Amino acid sequence: MARRALRNTSPRSPACSWQGLTGGALLLASALLRCASAAPPSGWSPPAPDTFPPGPLGEAVRHGHELVVHTDRYRGRFHGNGLTCQSCHLEAGRKAGAIPLWGAWGVYPRFREASGHVDRMTERIQACFRFSMNGVPPAPQSPDMVALESYAFWLARGLPIGEDPPGRRFLELPDPRHQPDRRRGKTIFQSGCSRCHGPAGQGLRTEHGYAFPPLWGSESFNFGASMHQLDVAAAFIYANMNQERGNRLSEQDAWDVAAFVNSHQRPQDPGFTRDVAHTRAQRHSGHRCLYGTWQDGQLLGEGVQPAPSPLPPQHEGRF
């Protein structure tokens, strides 16, 4: 079945570089997300939230849990938007199929194409703060970084090292049957998602912070985050939204909502170069994302500010 090209709103629109799509005549590339299970390993579960170990390790683990759940309390320190770690790592990093922290501990160090080198767990966490939090990450030996690593280590207690456990990633989501349609996604978003995330994607804020995170704008993840790739966002949405009734949306619905959410402006990619077109060519070419394309009369990435500090040389790649 042929796919329609992404609908842009300006004759100046650069072509969207979806792999496997040429002029709307070819099929989208095969699915990029390979994990087929959203359940943890059989017979295993992370330790209960109220069973922190005793002594100094327990204090570090407790502090790590606090950082994951209440990251927004550290705004201005290393946090730069309205998200928390558990905005993506649901249920304080415990939920299978929602990039749980227990699934990450045992698979690092590992080579990542996004960074172009072997990342340690420390560098992976720093990338989260740089891109998803749009902030400046904690230093490698800081008490906060030690606490975050301690918490991930504690959650992974009993899992084998060096193996990719079931439930570490999202459910497998195949390519959409139809080209993702942000206009259809808007309709779906307004009828369901806006109840929690707000009609303008601004999130639901209480006196204690965001009960539901903002999905675009200055308070959300930046253009360099992996969640801005449509395949990643669609898989996350399909597997986890809404939280009251998981998998409520169809696969095509999830793709369409992802296209709508990611068709809005948000903070600049930390690896921003001299202009949007150059940054797209250097950092977004070949990715399923809308950065540098025209959406509703605006060029995504134009006029938005870079992250608080330049991207370190070791993370010149994407998140």
FENUR-V909402 format. One record per backbone hydrogen bond with DSSP energy under -1.0 kcal/mol. CO is the residue of the C=O (numbers start at 1). NH is the residue of the N-H. If there is no record, write none. Layout:
BEGIN
co=CO nh=NH
co=CO nh=NH
END
This chain:
BEGIN
co=10 nh=13
co=16 nh=18
co=18 nh=21
co=19 nh=29
co=22 nh=25
co=41 nh=44
co=48 nh=51
co=54 nh=58
co=55 nh=59
co=56 nh=60
co=57 nh=61
co=58 nh=62
co=59 nh=63
co=60 nh=64
co=61 nh=65
co=62 nh=66
co=63 nh=67
co=64 nh=68
co=65 nh=69
co=66 nh=70
co=68 nh=86
co=70 nh=73
co=71 nh=74
co=72 nh=75
co=74 nh=77
co=74 nh=78
co=79 nh=76
co=84 nh=87
co=85 nh=88
co=85 nh=89
co=88 nh=90
co=89 nh=93
co=90 nh=95
co=91 nh=94
co=93 nh=101
co=95 nh=98
co=101 nh=105
co=104 nh=107
co=106 nh=162
co=110 nh=119
co=112 nh=116
co=117 nh=112
co=119 nh=110
co=120 nh=124
co=121 nh=125
co=122 nh=126
co=123 nh=127
co=124 nh=128
co=125 nh=129
co=126 nh=130
co=127 nh=131
co=128 nh=133
co=129 nh=135
co=131 nh=222
co=133 nh=80
co=139 nh=142
co=142 nh=146
co=143 nh=147
co=144 nh=148
co=145 nh=149
co=146 nh=150
co=147 nh=151
co=148 nh=152
co=149 nh=153
co=150 nh=154
co=151 nh=155
co=152 nh=156
co=154 nh=157
co=156 nh=159
co=163 nh=165
co=165 nh=168
co=167 nh=97
co=181 nh=185
co=182 nh=186
co=183 nh=187
co=184 nh=188
co=185 nh=189
co=186 nh=190
co=187 nh=191
co=188 nh=192
co=189 nh=194
co=192 nh=195
co=193 nh=196
co=193 nh=197
co=194 nh=198
co=197 nh=203
co=198 nh=201
co=201 nh=215
co=201 nh=216
co=204 nh=211
co=204 nh=212
co=206 nh=209
co=209 nh=206
co=212 nh=204
co=217 nh=220
co=219 nh=82
co=222 nh=225
co=224 nh=319
co=225 nh=228
co=226 nh=229
co=229 nh=233
co=230 nh=234
co=231 nh=235
co=232 nh=236
co=233 nh=237
co=234 nh=238
co=235 nh=239
co=236 nh=240
co=237 nh=241
co=245 nh=248
co=250 nh=254
co=251 nh=255
co=252 nh=256
co=253 nh=257
co=254 nh=258
co=255 nh=259
co=256 nh=260
co=257 nh=261
co=258 nh=262
co=260 nh=263
co=265 nh=217
co=267 nh=223
co=269 nh=272
co=275 nh=279
co=276 nh=280
co=277 nh=281
co=278 nh=282
co=279 nh=283
co=280 nh=284
co=280 nh=285
co=284 nh=287
co=287 nh=289
co=288 nh=230
co=290 nh=293
co=293 nh=300
co=295 nh=298
co=298 nh=295
co=299 nh=302
co=300 nh=292
co=305 nh=268
co=312 nh=315
co=313 nh=316
END
